[in-house]
């Protein structure tokens, strides 16, 4: 497994990862937004590549201003959950943020089903918005300081 920068040829693999996580983690109608994100990303994108060159994870980073970096669209193929790949991808994205001295903290929005993972990784829940994504799908906002 290796983490590398996203290339346009990775688009199909990333969409496959998204599809594998519907409907438990994403709503089907979010696919359009994800495709648009891949076509015009707000910052660096990373993929987790497994043998033989298959994309098994994806995540982006964006600058929100005022020292805050955003973790965008992080996901691992559903068949690979529970293998430590989410942690590896998260660590790579946090390392990418740490390379930019303007970032002091990382922020992300997710659902309750994955918020616990991020809390274990040092994030704190800032707010929870009931039905923030859709009826029955709350939005949880989390932040974490970027230590050196």
N, C-alpha and C positions, 0 to 999 in steps of 0.2 A: 504494500500500500504506500502510496505517496501523495502528498498534497502538492498541487501545482496551480498555476494561473489558468483560469477559464479561457477556452478558445471557442470561436464561433462553431466549430465542428462538434462541440460538446452539447449543443442545444438539444438534440434529440435525446441524449442520455439523461439530461437534466429534466426534461419533460417526462421521461419514463419514471424517474425518481418521484416527481410530483404525483403522477398518476397512481403510483404504488401506495401513496399515503392518503388517498381519497377513499372514503369520506371521514376516516377517523381523525385526521389531523388537518385536512384542508377541505374546503367545499369545492365541488366541481366547477362552479362559476368563477373561482379564483384562478383557474388555469389561464384565462385570458390575461389577467393582470400579471401573472408570472411570466408568460411569453413576452409581454411588453417590457417587463423588467429585464429579461435576458437580452432583448433587442437594444435597450437604452439604459444600461446600468448606471446608478448614481455614484459608483465607486468600484474598487477592485472586487473581483469575483474569484473564488477558489473552488476547485473540485478535488475530491478524494478519488484517486484512481486505483482500482484494484486490478489484478491480473485477469485476463490479458488486455489491459488498456480499457477496461470497462469502468464507467463512471458510477460510483456507488454513493457519493455524497456531494453536496453542493452548499455553498453559502457565500453571502456577500457582505461587504462593509460599506458604509456611507458616512459622510461627515454631516452631522446635524448642526454644527456651529457651537460656539461657546465651550469648546473642549470636549464635546460629547460625540462619540462615535456610535453608529447604529449597526447592529447585527441584522442583516436582511435575509429572509428566505432560507434559513438554514434547514437542511433536511438530509436524511440518509435513507437509502432504499429500504422499503418496509421489510424485505427479506433479510436485511443485515442489521436490524435493530438488536440491541442488547449485546453487541460485540465490541463496544468501546469506540466505535467509529465517530459517533456524535461528539464525544469528548476530544478526540483527535482533531476533528474539524473545528470545534470551538477553540481549542488551544491555538491552532494555526491562525484563526481570525483575530484572536486577542493579541497574538504576537505581531500580526500585521499592524494592528492599531498602535501597539507599543513602539513600533518603529517610527511613528509620526509623533513628535513631541507636543504637537498641538492637542492631542487626545489625552484627556485626564480620566475619562470614565466611558464605559460601554453601556448601551441601552438596548433593550429589545422588547418586542411585544409578542406574546404567544398565547396559547390556550392553557387552561388548568392542567390538562393531561401531560404537558411537557414542562410546566413551570417548576415542578419539583426537581427535575434534573438540573435546571439552572440555579436553583437555590443551593443544591449540593455543590455546585461549581463556584459558589461565592457571591452570587447575585442576591439582591434584596428586592422583595416585592414592594413597589411604590404605590400601585393602585390596581384595582380590579373593576372592570366595567361589565356589569351583567349584560348579556346578549350583545357585546361589543362587536362581534364579527357577524353574528346571525342569531336568530332565536335559538336559545340553548347552547350557544357557543360564546362563552365569555372571553374578554380580552384582558390579559394580565400584563402589566408593564413592570419590567425589572431593570435594575441598574447595578453596576459593579465598578468600583474604582480600578484603574489600571495601575497596579503597582509595578515598579521597575523590574 
